[in-house]
Amino acid sequence: MSDDPISVYERLLETPELFAAIEEEAGPEFAVQQRLRKRFDDAVVRLALTLRDLRKRGAVKFSRAGQMWFDRTGLEQSTPEAVAQHKAARFAAAERPVLDLCSGIGADAIALAEAGPVLTVDRSPLAGWMTRENARVYGCADRIEIRTADVTAVETSGRLVHIDPDRRPGGGRGAGQRTIRVEEAEPGLDYLNSLIETARGGAIKLSPAANFGGKFPECEVELTSLHGECKEATIWFGALRSESLFRATVLPEGATLAGDPWSARGPLAPLGRYLLDPDPAVVRGGLVDVACEQLGFSRLDPEEEYLTSDTLPDSPFVQAFEVLAELSNNDTELRSYFRGSAIGQVEIKCRHVPVAVEAVRRKLPLPGREAAVLIYARLQGRTRAVVARRIPRPGTGGAGAALPN
């Protein structure tokens, strides 16, 4: 019997009772495999156990992960459901079908298909197989056409396109070392810029750590975070870009902050009642000064992303900390403060100040039961240690929730 990957996935698809058998088993995985192999095909058992683990991991990305089909690389590189749905909203009124190039396991295609037909293209037959089965899980398989091909051979003129270049180049999706250089992705920068010229509009998905700066003139760069972690840089071009150069979007709130990083200048101020830590999407998008101007915050230092305010902000773009003490970066002063406090546990944060976190933690007397945060930051040129209390994040309210024209 052939053990090519699609064949094994097909056999597992036809053996749903194996998943029930796995749930009934207990004990070391090797022993579990041995028992299951007496009843089921060896390759199918191995895949089922792997897929069980991937589905558990996938639950942080997908609401229906327990029924979906993954391989390790496909899950790792897939767009989280909330991020895919956010992007798909710009395509909602697009002419159909939308092209989804380098489609992987189908996460973006499924979100795009909510509004109409999608044509996916990926050179991996297994990726196409998983896209089809995952689309069935989400009830949109009838709106997704799947093609196995080299995306660079697909006609894109006048079309709306989403593309997720392979960040592990080298002979098949997931084959090589992961890269953050746009030039080393497949397809690379030359193709992406030609796509921008020929397609009517669309989105290029990149790692938020990618070297996208200056690579895509006349495009909009959106940094998107989910639950406080920056997940994606999206290059919007053509008919789907807005007038803004850079944008930071915070999910699940759906708030968005846009502006020109080079023209904004946030005011400097001494540390106020609250120290504010900008969302990673704001920082990676270079929008710290834009946030200051639009939301009324001040910078603590020209080179430091931490901000300050005397009033508690109702904004998803920052995590607020109520300042309890501002201390020098001096071990004796720090130990004296903590020794006389009611603090029993401490979180240590820093951005540009090098700190040996565990070494600092071992030095601190923590006599009490309260929780606090110790933040090392530059305040107008001097390194200071700020003791603070984390404020629970606000709800969905706050400025900037609407996408400007």
ZAFILO-308054 format. One record per residue (C-alpha): residue in one letter; y, x, z; residue number from 1. Coordinates in steps of 0.05 Angstrom, whole numbers, plus 32768, in hexadecimal, padded with zeros to 4 digits. Example, Ala and Ser with C-alpha at 12.3 -4.5 7.8 and 13.67 -1.06 7.14 Angstrom:
# residues 2
<site type="A" north="7FA6" east="80F6" up="809C" seq="1"/>
<site type="S" north="7FEB" east="8111" up="808F" seq="2"/>
***
This chain:
# residues 405
<site type="M" north="8000" east="8000" up="8000" seq="1"/>
<site type="S" north="8044" east="801C" up="7FED" seq="2"/>
<site type="D" north="8070" east="8034" up="8026" seq="3"/>
<site type="D" north="80B2" east="8037" up="7FFF" seq="4"/>
<site type="P" north="80E9" east="801D" up="802D" seq="5"/>
<site type="I" north="80F3" east="7FDA" up="800C" seq="6"/>
<site type="S" north="80A9" east="7FCC" up="800D" seq="7"/>
<site type="V" north="80A5" east="7FD8" up="8058" seq="8"/>
<site type="Y" north="80E2" east="7FAC" up="8065" seq="9"/>
<site type="E" north="80C3" east="7F75" up="8039" seq="10"/>
<site type="R" north="8081" east="7F78" up="805F" seq="11"/>
<site type="L" north="80A6" east="7F74" up="80A1" seq="12"/>
<site type="L" north="80CE" east="7F38" up="8087" seq="13"/>
<site type="E" north="808B" east="7F16" up="8079" seq="14"/>
<site type="T" north="8071" east="7F27" up="80BF" seq="15"/>
<site type="P" north="80A1" east="7F04" up="80EF" seq="16"/>
<site type="E" north="8069" east="7EFE" up="8123" seq="17"/>
<site type="L" north="806E" east="7F49" up="812E" seq="18"/>
<site type="F" north="80B2" east="7F41" up="8151" seq="19"/>
<site type="A" north="8094" east="7F0F" up="8180" seq="20"/>
<site type="A" north="805A" east="7F3E" up="818E" seq="21"/>
<site type="I" north="808B" east="7F77" up="819E" seq="22"/>
<site type="E" north="80B0" east="7F4B" up="81D1" seq="23"/>
<site type="E" north="806E" east="7F3D" up="81F4" seq="24"/>
<site type="E" north="805E" east="7F87" up="81FB" seq="25"/>
<site type="A" north="8072" east="7FB4" up="8235" seq="26"/>
<site type="G" north="806A" east="7FFD" up="8247" seq="27"/>
<site type="P" north="8078" east="803F" up="8223" seq="28"/>
<site type="E" north="808B" east="8038" up="81DA" seq="29"/>
<site type="F" north="8052" east="8064" up="81C2" seq="30"/>
<site type="A" north="801F" east="8039" up="81E6" seq="31"/>
<site type="V" north="8040" east="7FFA" up="81CA" seq="32"/>
<site type="Q" north="803C" east="8017" up="8183" seq="33"/>
<site type="Q" north="7FF3" east="8027" up="818D" seq="34"/>
<site type="R" north="7FE2" east="7FE0" up="81A2" seq="35"/>
<site type="L" north="800C" east="7FC0" up="816A" seq="36"/>
<site type="R" north="7FEC" east="7FED" up="8135" seq="37"/>
<site type="K" north="7FA9" east="7FCD" up="8144" seq="38"/>
<site type="R" north="7FC6" east="7F8A" up="812B" seq="39"/>
<site type="F" north="7FFD" east="7F9E" up="80F9" seq="40"/>
<site type="D" north="800A" east="7FD1" up="80C3" seq="41"/>
<site type="D" north="8020" east="8015" up="80DE" seq="42"/>
<site type="A" north="8060" east="801D" up="80B4" seq="43"/>
<site type="V" north="8075" east="7FD5" up="80C3" seq="44"/>
<site type="V" north="806C" east="7FE0" up="810E" seq="45"/>
<site type="R" north="8098" east="801E" up="810D" seq="46"/>
<site type="L" north="80CE" east="7FF9" up="80E6" seq="47"/>
<site type="A" north="80CA" east="7FBC" up="8113" seq="48"/>
<site type="L" north="80D5" east="7FE6" up="8152" seq="49"/>
<site type="T" north="810E" east="800C" up="8131" seq="50"/>
<site type="L" north="812E" east="7FCB" up="8119" seq="51"/>
<site type="R" north="8127" east="7FAC" up="815E" seq="52"/>
<site type="D" north="8151" east="7FE5" up="817A" seq="53"/>
<site type="L" north="8183" east="7FE2" up="8142" seq="54"/>
<site type="R" north="818D" east="7F97" up="814B" seq="55"/>
<site type="K" north="819C" east="7FA3" up="8195" seq="56"/>
<site type="R" north="81CF" east="7FD8" up="8183" seq="57"/>
<site type="G" north="81EB" east="7FAC" up="814C" seq="58"/>
<site type="A" north="81FC" east="7F75" up="817D" seq="59"/>
<site type="V" north="823F" east="7F97" up="818C" seq="60"/>
<site type="K" north="8251" east="7F90" up="8142" seq="61"/>
<site type="F" north="8231" east="7F50" up="812A" seq="62"/>
<site type="S" north="8229" east="7F0B" up="8148" seq="63"/>
<site type="R" north="81E6" east="7F02" up="8125" seq="64"/>
<site type="A" north="81CC" east="7F49" up="812D" seq="65"/>
<site type="G" north="818B" east="7F2F" up="814A" seq="66"/>
<site type="Q" north="8177" east="7F14" up="8106" seq="67"/>
<site type="M" north="8196" east="7F49" up="80D9" seq="68"/>
<site type="W" north="8177" east="7F83" up="80B2" seq="69"/>
<site type="F" north="818E" east="7FCA" up="80BD" seq="70"/>
<site type="D" north="817D" east="8013" up="80B4" seq="71"/>
<site type="R" north="819D" east="8046" up="80E2" seq="72"/>
<site type="T" north="81D2" east="805E" up="80B1" seq="73"/>
<site type="G" north="81E1" east="8018" up="8097" seq="74"/>
<site type="L" north="81EF" east="7FFE" up="80DD" seq="75"/>
<site type="E" north="8219" east="803B" up="80F0" seq="76"/>
<site type="Q" north="8245" east="8036" up="80B2" seq="77"/>
<site type="S" north="824A" east="7FEA" up="80B1" seq="78"/>
<site type="T" north="828C" east="7FC7" up="80BE" seq="79"/>
<site type="P" north="828C" east="7F9F" up="80FF" seq="80"/>
<site type="E" north="828C" east="7F54" up="80F2" seq="81"/>
<site type="A" north="82D1" east="7F48" up="8110" seq="82"/>
<site type="V" north="82F0" east="7F80" up="80E7" seq="83"/>
<site type="A" north="82CF" east="7F68" up="80A7" seq="84"/>
<site type="Q" north="82E8" east="7F21" up="80B3" seq="85"/>
<site type="H" north="832E" east="7F3B" up="80BF" seq="86"/>
<site type="K" north="832E" east="7F60" up="807D" seq="87"/>
<site type="A" north="830F" east="7F26" up="8057" seq="88"/>
<site type="A" north="834A" east="7EFA" up="806A" seq="89"/>
<site type="R" north="8375" east="7F1F" up="8038" seq="90"/>
<site type="F" north="8342" east="7F12" up="8001" seq="91"/>
<site type="A" north="833C" east="7EC7" up="8012" seq="92"/>
<site type="A" north="8366" east="7EAF" up="7FD7" seq="93"/>
<site type="A" north="834D" east="7EE5" up="7FA7" seq="94"/>
<site type="E" north="8330" east="7ED8" up="7F62" seq="95"/>
<site type="R" north="82E5" east="7EDA" up="7F65" seq="96"/>
<site type="P" north="82B7" east="7EFD" up="7F66" seq="97"/>
<site type="V" north="82D4" east="7F34" up="7F92" seq="98"/>
<site type="L" north="82B2" east="7F77" up="7F88" seq="99"/>
<site type="D" north="8295" east="7F98" up="7FC6" seq="100"/>
<site type="L" north="8284" east="7FE0" up="7FB3" seq="101"/>
<site type="C" north="8257" east="800E" up="7FDD" seq="102"/>
<site type="S" north="8244" east="7FCE" up="8001" seq="103"/>
<site type="G" north="8210" east="7FEA" up="8031" seq="104"/>
<site type="I" north="81ED" east="7FB5" up="805B" seq="105"/>
<site type="G" north="821E" east="7F80" up="8045" seq="106"/>
<site type="A" north="824C" east="7F77" up="8081" seq="107"/>
<site type="D" north="828C" east="7F75" up="8058" seq="108"/>
<site type="A" north="826C" east="7F4C" up="8020" seq="109"/>
<site type="I" north="8256" east="7F17" up="8052" seq="110"/>
<site type="A" north="829D" east="7F10" up="806D" seq="111"/>
<site type="L" north="82BA" east="7F0F" up="8026" seq="112"/>
<site type="A" north="8288" east="7EDA" up="8011" seq="113"/>
<site type="E" north="82A4" east="7EA9" up="8043" seq="114"/>
<site type="A" north="82DA" east="7E98" up="800F" seq="115"/>
<site type="G" north="82B1" east="7E9E" up="7FCF" seq="116"/>
<site type="P" north="8284" east="7EC8" up="7FA2" seq="117"/>
<site type="V" north="827D" east="7F13" up="7FAC" seq="118"/>
<site type="L" north="825B" east="7F47" up="7F80" seq="119"/>
<site type="T" north="823F" east="7F81" up="7FA8" seq="120"/>
<site type="V" north="822F" east="7FC5" up="7F8A" seq="121"/>
<site type="D" north="8209" east="7FFD" up="7FAD" seq="122"/>
<site type="R" north="81DD" east="8034" up="7F91" seq="123"/>
<site type="S" north="81AA" east="8029" up="7FC8" seq="124"/>
<site type="P" north="8176" east="7FF4" up="7FB8" seq="125"/>
<site type="L" north="8167" east="7FEE" up="8002" seq="126"/>
<site type="A" north="81B0" east="7FE0" up="8010" seq="127"/>
<site type="G" north="81AE" east="7FA8" up="7FDE" seq="128"/>
<site type="W" north="816F" east="7F8C" up="7FFE" seq="129"/>
<site type="M" north="8190" east="7F8B" up="8043" seq="130"/>
<site type="T" north="81CF" east="7F6C" up="8027" seq="131"/>
<site type="R" north="81A7" east="7F33" up="800A" seq="132"/>
<site type="E" north="817F" east="7F27" up="804A" seq="133"/>
<site type="N" north="81BC" east="7F2D" up="8077" seq="134"/>
<site type="A" north="81E2" east="7EFC" up="804A" seq="135"/>
<site type="R" north="81A9" east="7ECB" up="8055" seq="136"/>
<site type="V" north="81B1" east="7ED3" up="80A0" seq="137"/>
<site type="Y" north="81FB" east="7EC0" up="8099" seq="138"/>
<site type="G" north="81EC" east="7E88" up="8068" seq="139"/>
<site type="C" north="8214" east="7EA5" up="802D" seq="140"/>
<site type="A" north="81DE" east="7EC4" up="8001" seq="141"/>
<site type="D" north="81EF" east="7E92" up="7FC9" seq="142"/>
<site type="R" north="8235" east="7EB0" up="7FC5" seq="143"/>
<site type="I" north="8221" east="7EF9" up="7FC0" seq="144"/>
<site type="E" north="8207" east="7F1A" up="7F81" seq="145"/>
<site type="I" north="81E6" east="7F5D" up="7F8D" seq="146"/>
<site type="R" north="81E5" east="7F97" up="7F5C" seq="147"/>
<site type="T" north="81C6" east="7FDC" up="7F64" seq="148"/>
<site type="A" north="81F0" east="800E" up="7F3E" seq="149"/>
<site type="D" north="8220" east="8048" up="7F42" seq="150"/>
<site type="V" north="8262" east="8029" up="7F56" seq="151"/>
<site type="T" north="828A" east="8058" up="7F2A" seq="152"/>
<site type="A" north="826A" east="8037" up="7EED" seq="153"/>
<site type="V" north="8282" east="7FF1" up="7F01" seq="154"/>
<site type="E" north="82BD" east="7FD4" up="7EDB" seq="155"/>
<site type="T" north="82F5" east="7FC6" up="7F0D" seq="156"/>
<site type="S" north="8331" east="7FBA" up="7EE0" seq="157"/>
<site type="G" north="8359" east="7F7E" up="7EF7" seq="158"/>
<site type="R" north="8328" east="7F6F" up="7F30" seq="159"/>
<site type="L" north="8330" east="7F6A" up="7F7B" seq="160"/>
<site type="V" north="8305" east="7F9F" up="7F9D" seq="161"/>
<site type="H" north="82EC" east="7FB4" up="7FE1" seq="162"/>
<site type="I" north="82CC" east="7FF8" up="7FE5" seq="163"/>
<site type="D" north="82AC" east="8020" up="801D" seq="164"/>
<site type="P" north="82A2" east="8067" up="8003" seq="165"/>
<site type="D" north="8264" east="808A" up="801E" seq="166"/>
<site type="R" north="827A" east="80BA" up="8055" seq="167"/>
<site type="R" north="8235" east="80DC" up="8055" seq="168"/>
<site type="P" north="8233" east="80F7" up="800D" seq="169"/>
<site type="G" north="81FA" east="811E" up="7FF0" seq="170"/>
<site type="G" north="81C8" east="80F7" up="7FC7" seq="171"/>
<site type="G" north="81C3" east="80B1" up="7FE1" seq="172"/>
<site type="R" north="81E7" east="8088" up="8016" seq="173"/>
<site type="G" north="81E1" east="80AA" up="8059" seq="174"/>
<site type="A" north="81C2" east="80EA" up="803E" seq="175"/>
<site type="G" north="81F5" east="811F" up="8053" seq="176"/>
<site type="Q" north="8221" east="8132" up="808E" seq="177"/>
<site type="R" north="8257" east="8100" up="809F" seq="178"/>
<site type="T" north="829B" east="8114" up="8085" seq="179"/>
<site type="I" north="82E1" east="80FD" up="8095" seq="180"/>
<site type="R" north="82FF" east="811D" up="8057" seq="181"/>
<site type="V" north="830E" east="80E8" up="8022" seq="182"/>
<site type="E" north="8304" east="811D" up="7FEC" seq="183"/>
<site type="E" north="82BB" east="8127" up="8002" seq="184"/>
<site type="A" north="82A7" east="80DE" up="8004" seq="185"/>
<site type="E" north="8280" east="80BD" up="7FCC" seq="186"/>
<site type="P" north="82A4" east="80A7" up="7FA3" seq="187"/>
<site type="G" north="82DC" east="80D6" up="7FB3" seq="188"/>
<site type="L" north="8327" east="80D7" up="7FB2" seq="189"/>
<site type="D" north="832F" east="80DC" up="7F66" seq="190"/>
<site type="Y" north="8306" east="809D" up="7F5B" seq="191"/>
<site type="L" north="8329" east="8078" up="7F93" seq="192"/>
<site type="N" north="836E" east="8087" up="7F76" seq="193"/>
<site type="S" north="8356" east="8072" up="7F31" seq="194"/>
<site type="L" north="833C" east="8031" up="7F50" seq="195"/>
<site type="I" north="8381" east="8024" up="7F6D" seq="196"/>
<site type="E" north="839E" east="802C" up="7F27" seq="197"/>
<site type="T" north="836C" east="7FFF" up="7F03" seq="198"/>
<site type="A" north="8358" east="7FC8" up="7F34" seq="199"/>
<site type="R" north="8388" east="7F8F" up="7F41" seq="200"/>
<site type="G" north="8385" east="7F9D" up="7F8B" seq="201"/>
<site type="G" north="8357" east="7FA6" up="7FC6" seq="202"/>
<site type="A" north="8343" east="7FCE" up="8002" seq="203"/>
<site type="I" north="8325" east="8013" up="800E" seq="204"/>
<site type="K" north="82FF" east="801A" up="804F" seq="205"/>
<site type="L" north="8305" east="805F" up="8071" seq="206"/>
<site type="S" north="82F5" east="807C" up="80B4" seq="207"/>
<site type="P" north="8332" east="8079" up="80E2" seq="208"/>
<site type="A" north="8329" east="80C5" up="80EA" seq="209"/>
<site type="A" north="832E" east="80D0" up="809E" seq="210"/>
<site type="N" north="8363" east="80FC" up="8080" seq="211"/>
<site type="F" north="8385" east="80C1" up="805D" seq="212"/>
<site type="G" north="83CC" east="80DA" up="806A" seq="213"/>
<site type="G" north="83F2" east="80E3" up="8028" seq="214"/>
<site type="K" north="83B4" east="80D5" up="7FFF" seq="215"/>
<site type="F" north="83C5" east="808E" up="7FE9" seq="216"/>
<site type="P" north="840F" east="8088" up="7FD7" seq="217"/>
<site type="E" north="8429" east="8041" up="7FCA" seq="218"/>
<site type="C" north="83F1" east="8024" up="7FF6" seq="219"/>
<site type="E" north="83F0" east="8004" up="803A" seq="220"/>
<site type="V" north="83C6" east="8026" up="8071" seq="221"/>
<site type="E" north="83AB" east="7FF7" up="80A6" seq="222"/>
<site type="L" north="838A" east="8011" up="80E5" seq="223"/>
<site type="T" north="835E" east="7FDE" up="8108" seq="224"/>
<site type="S" north="8344" east="7FE1" up="814F" seq="225"/>
<site type="L" north="8310" east="7FB4" up="816F" seq="226"/>
<site type="H" north="830C" east="7FAF" up="81BB" seq="227"/>
<site type="G" north="8337" east="7FED" up="81C3" seq="228"/>
<site type="E" north="8311" east="801A" up="8192" seq="229"/>
<site type="C" north="832F" east="802C" up="814E" seq="230"/>
<site type="K" north="82FA" east="8017" up="811C" seq="231"/>
<site type="E" north="8317" east="801E" up="80D6" seq="232"/>
<site type="A" north="834F" east="8036" up="80A9" seq="233"/>
<site type="T" north="8358" east="8006" up="806F" seq="234"/>
<site type="I" north="8380" east="801A" up="8032" seq="235"/>
<site type="W" north="839D" east="7FDB" up="8013" seq="236"/>
<site type="F" north="83B5" east="7FE1" up="7FCC" seq="237"/>
<site type="G" north="83CE" east="7FB8" up="7F92" seq="238"/>
<site type="A" north="83D2" east="7F6D" up="7F9B" seq="239"/>
<site type="L" north="83B6" east="7F6F" up="7FE2" seq="240"/>
<site type="R" north="83E6" east="7FA1" up="8001" seq="241"/>
<site type="S" north="8422" east="7F8A" up="802A" seq="242"/>
<site type="E" north="8467" east="7FA9" up="8029" seq="243"/>
<site type="S" north="8458" east="7FD3" up="8067" seq="244"/>
<site type="L" north="8442" east="801B" up="8063" seq="245"/>
<site type="F" north="8419" east="801B" up="80A3" seq="246"/>
<site type="R" north="83FB" east="7FE5" up="80CD" seq="247"/>
<site type="A" north="83D4" east="7FE2" up="810F" seq="248"/>
<site type="T" north="83A8" east="7FA5" up="811C" seq="249"/>
<site type="V" north="8388" east="7F97" up="815F" seq="250"/>
<site type="L" north="8349" east="7F6C" up="8161" seq="251"/>
<site type="P" north="8330" east="7F3D" up="817A" seq="252"/>
<site type="E" north="8378" east="7F26" up="8188" seq="253"/>
<site type="G" north="838B" east="7F2C" up="813E" seq="254"/>
<site type="A" north="83D0" east="7F48" up="814F" seq="255"/>
<site type="T" north="83EF" east="7F76" up="811C" seq="256"/>
<site type="L" north="8428" east="7FA7" up="811F" seq="257"/>
<site type="A" north="8447" east="7FC4" up="80DF" seq="258"/>
<site type="G" north="847F" east="7FF2" up="80CC" seq="259"/>
<site type="D" north="8496" east="8036" up="80B2" seq="260"/>
<site type="P" north="8481" east="806E" up="80E1" seq="261"/>
<site type="W" north="84B5" east="809E" up="80C5" seq="262"/>
<site type="S" north="84F2" east="8071" up="80CF" seq="263"/>
<site type="A" north="84E3" east="8058" up="8116" seq="264"/>
<site type="R" north="84FD" east="807D" up="8153" seq="265"/>
<site type="G" north="84E8" east="8066" up="8197" seq="266"/>
<site type="P" north="8519" east="8075" up="81D1" seq="267"/>
<site type="L" north="8507" east="80A8" up="8207" seq="268"/>
<site type="A" north="8508" east="8090" up="824F" seq="269"/>
<site type="P" north="84F0" east="80A7" up="8294" seq="270"/>
<site type="L" north="84AF" east="808A" up="82AE" seq="271"/>
<site type="G" north="84BA" east="8041" up="82C1" seq="272"/>
<site type="R" north="8490" east="8010" up="82E8" seq="273"/>
<site type="Y" north="845B" east="800E" up="82B2" seq="274"/>
<site type="L" north="843A" east="8045" up="8289" seq="275"/>
<site type="L" north="8420" east="802A" up="8247" seq="276"/>
<site type="D" north="83E6" east="8046" up="821E" seq="277"/>
<site type="P" north="83EC" east="8030" up="81D5" seq="278"/>
<site type="D" north="83AF" east="8013" up="81B2" seq="279"/>
<site type="P" north="838A" east="8048" up="8189" seq="280"/>
<site type="A" north="839C" east="8024" up="8148" seq="281"/>
<site type="V" north="83E6" east="802B" up="8159" seq="282"/>
<site type="V" north="83DD" east="8075" up="8168" seq="283"/>
<site type="R" north="83B2" east="8084" up="812A" seq="284"/>
<site type="G" north="83E2" east="805D" up="80FE" seq="285"/>
<site type="G" north="841D" east="8086" up="8116" seq="286"/>
<site type="L" north="843F" east="8046" up="812F" seq="287"/>
<site type="V" north="8451" east="805B" up="8176" seq="288"/>
<site type="D" north="849C" east="805C" up="8166" seq="289"/>
<site type="V" north="8495" east="801A" up="8140" seq="290"/>
<site type="A" north="8475" east="7FFB" up="817E" seq="291"/>
<site type="C" north="84AF" east="8014" up="81A8" seq="292"/>
<site type="E" north="84E3" east="7FF7" up="8179" seq="293"/>
<site type="Q" north="84C1" east="7FB4" up="816E" seq="294"/>
<site type="L" north="84A5" east="7FA8" up="81B4" seq="295"/>
<site type="G" north="84DB" east="7FC7" up="81DF" seq="296"/>
<site type="F" north="84B5" east="8003" up="81FC" seq="297"/>
<site type="S" north="84CD" east="804B" up="8208" seq="298"/>
<site type="R" north="84AC" east="808E" up="81FD" seq="299"/>
<site type="L" north="84A0" east="80BE" up="8236" seq="300"/>
<site type="D" north="84A2" east="80FC" up="820A" seq="301"/>
<site type="P" north="84AD" east="8109" up="81BF" seq="302"/>
<site type="E" north="8466" east="8125" up="81B9" seq="303"/>
<site type="E" north="8442" east="80F5" up="81E9" seq="304"/>
<site type="E" north="8427" east="80B1" up="81D4" seq="305"/>
<site type="Y" north="842A" east="8093" up="821A" seq="306"/>
<site type="L" north="8464" east="8062" up="8220" seq="307"/>
<site type="T" north="8488" east="8040" up="8259" seq="308"/>
<site type="S" north="84A9" east="7FFF" up="826C" seq="309"/>
<site type="D" north="84C8" east="7FE1" up="82AB" seq="310"/>
<site type="T" north="84AC" east="7F9C" up="8299" seq="311"/>
<site type="L" north="8463" east="7F8B" up="8290" seq="312"/>
<site type="P" north="8457" east="7F81" up="8245" seq="313"/>
<site type="D" north="8431" east="7F46" up="8229" seq="314"/>
<site type="S" north="8416" east="7F6D" up="81EE" seq="315"/>
<site type="P" north="83D0" east="7F7F" up="81D4" seq="316"/>
<site type="F" north="83ED" east="7FBF" up="81B6" seq="317"/>
<site type="V" north="83EF" east="7FE3" up="81F9" seq="318"/>
<site type="Q" north="83C5" east="7FEA" up="8238" seq="319"/>
<site type="A" north="83F3" east="7FE6" up="8274" seq="320"/>
<site type="F" north="83ED" east="800F" up="82B4" seq="321"/>
<site type="E" north="8418" east="8000" up="82F1" seq="322"/>
<site type="V" north="8433" east="8042" up="830B" seq="323"/>
<site type="L" north="8422" east="8051" up="8354" seq="324"/>
<site type="A" north="843B" east="8099" up="8356" seq="325"/>
<site type="E" north="8456" east="80D0" up="8329" seq="326"/>
<site type="L" north="843E" east="8114" up="8340" seq="327"/>
<site type="S" north="8444" east="815C" up="8328" seq="328"/>
<site type="N" north="8408" east="817B" up="8306" seq="329"/>
<site type="N" north="83F6" east="819F" up="8347" seq="330"/>
<site type="D" north="83B3" east="819C" up="8369" seq="331"/>
<site type="T" north="83D0" east="819F" up="83B0" seq="332"/>
<site type="E" north="83FF" east="8164" up="83A3" seq="333"/>
<site type="L" north="83C8" east="813C" up="8381" seq="334"/>
<site type="R" north="8397" east="8146" up="83BA" seq="335"/>
<site type="S" north="83CB" east="8135" up="83ED" seq="336"/>
<site type="Y" north="83DC" east="80F4" up="83CA" seq="337"/>
<site type="F" north="8394" east="80DD" up="83C1" seq="338"/>
<site type="R" north="8381" east="80F1" up="8408" seq="339"/>
<site type="G" north="83B4" east="80C1" up="8423" seq="340"/>
<site type="S" north="83A4" east="8089" up="83F2" seq="341"/>
<site type="A" north="8373" east="804F" up="83F2" seq="342"/>
<site type="I" north="8355" east="8066" up="83B0" seq="343"/>
<site type="G" north="830A" east="806D" up="83AB" seq="344"/>
<site type="Q" north="82FE" east="8073" up="8361" seq="345"/>
<site type="V" north="832A" east="8092" up="832B" seq="346"/>
<site type="E" north="832B" east="8092" up="82DF" seq="347"/>
<site type="I" north="834C" east="80CF" up="82C1" seq="348"/>
<site type="K" north="8372" east="80CB" up="827E" seq="349"/>
<site type="C" north="8398" east="80FC" up="8253" seq="350"/>
<site type="R" north="83AE" east="8103" up="820B" seq="351"/>
<site type="H" north="83D0" east="8146" up="81FE" seq="352"/>
<site type="V" north="83C9" east="8167" up="8242" seq="353"/>
<site type="P" north="8388" east="818F" up="8247" seq="354"/>
<site type="V" north="8363" east="8178" up="8286" seq="355"/>
<site type="A" north="831E" east="818A" up="82A1" seq="356"/>
<site type="V" north="8310" east="8142" up="82B6" seq="357"/>
<site type="E" north="82D2" east="814D" up="82E1" seq="358"/>
<site type="A" north="82F0" east="818A" up="8303" seq="359"/>
<site type="V" north="832E" east="8162" up="8316" seq="360"/>
<site type="R" north="8303" east="8128" up="832E" seq="361"/>
<site type="R" north="82DB" east="8156" up="835C" seq="362"/>
<site type="K" north="831B" east="816F" up="837C" seq="363"/>
<site type="L" north="8336" east="812B" up="838D" seq="364"/>
<site type="P" north="8329" east="810C" up="83D2" seq="365"/>
<site type="L" north="831A" east="80C2" up="83C6" seq="366"/>
<site type="P" north="8318" east="80A2" up="840B" seq="367"/>
<site type="G" north="8322" east="8059" up="83FA" seq="368"/>
<site type="R" north="8305" east="8021" up="83D0" seq="369"/>
<site type="E" north="833C" east="8012" up="839E" seq="370"/>
<site type="A" north="833A" east="8026" up="8354" seq="371"/>
<site type="A" north="8372" east="804E" up="8333" seq="372"/>
<site type="V" north="8381" east="8076" up="82F4" seq="373"/>
<site type="L" north="839B" east="80BD" up="82F3" seq="374"/>
<site type="I" north="83C1" east="80CA" up="82B3" seq="375"/>
<site type="Y" north="83D7" east="810F" up="829D" seq="376"/>
<site type="A" north="8413" east="810A" up="826E" seq="377"/>
<site type="R" north="8450" east="8130" up="8257" seq="378"/>
<site type="L" north="848F" east="810E" up="8271" seq="379"/>
<site type="Q" north="84CC" east="812A" up="824C" seq="380"/>
<site type="G" north="84AD" east="816E" up="8245" seq="381"/>
<site type="R" north="848A" east="8175" up="8289" seq="382"/>
<site type="T" north="8441" east="8168" up="8298" seq="383"/>
<site type="R" north="843B" east="8134" up="82CF" seq="384"/>
<site type="A" north="8402" east="8110" up="82F1" seq="385"/>
<site type="V" north="840C" east="80C4" up="82F5" seq="386"/>
<site type="V" north="83E2" east="809B" up="8324" seq="387"/>
<site type="A" north="83DE" east="8053" up="830D" seq="388"/>
<site type="R" north="83B9" east="8011" up="8310" seq="389"/>
<site type="R" north="839C" east="7FF4" up="82D0" seq="390"/>
<site type="I" north="83B8" east="7FB0" up="82BF" seq="391"/>
<site type="P" north="8387" east="7F7F" up="829E" seq="392"/>
<site type="R" north="8397" east="7F77" up="8254" seq="393"/>
<site type="P" north="83BF" east="7F3A" up="823F" seq="394"/>
<site type="G" north="83A4" east="7F00" up="8216" seq="395"/>
<site type="T" north="83B0" east="7EF5" up="81CD" seq="396"/>
<site type="G" north="83FB" east="7EEB" up="81D4" seq="397"/>
<site type="G" north="842E" east="7F1F" up="81C0" seq="398"/>
<site type="A" north="845B" east="7F34" up="8187" seq="399"/>
<site type="G" north="8443" east="7F43" up="8143" seq="400"/>
<site type="A" north="840A" east="7F12" up="8139" seq="401"/>
<site type="A" north="841F" east="7EFD" up="80F3" seq="402"/>
<site type="L" north="8415" east="7F26" up="80B4" seq="403"/>
<site type="P" north="845A" east="7F32" up="8095" seq="404"/>
<site type="N" north="8464" east="7F2B" up="804A" seq="405"/>
***
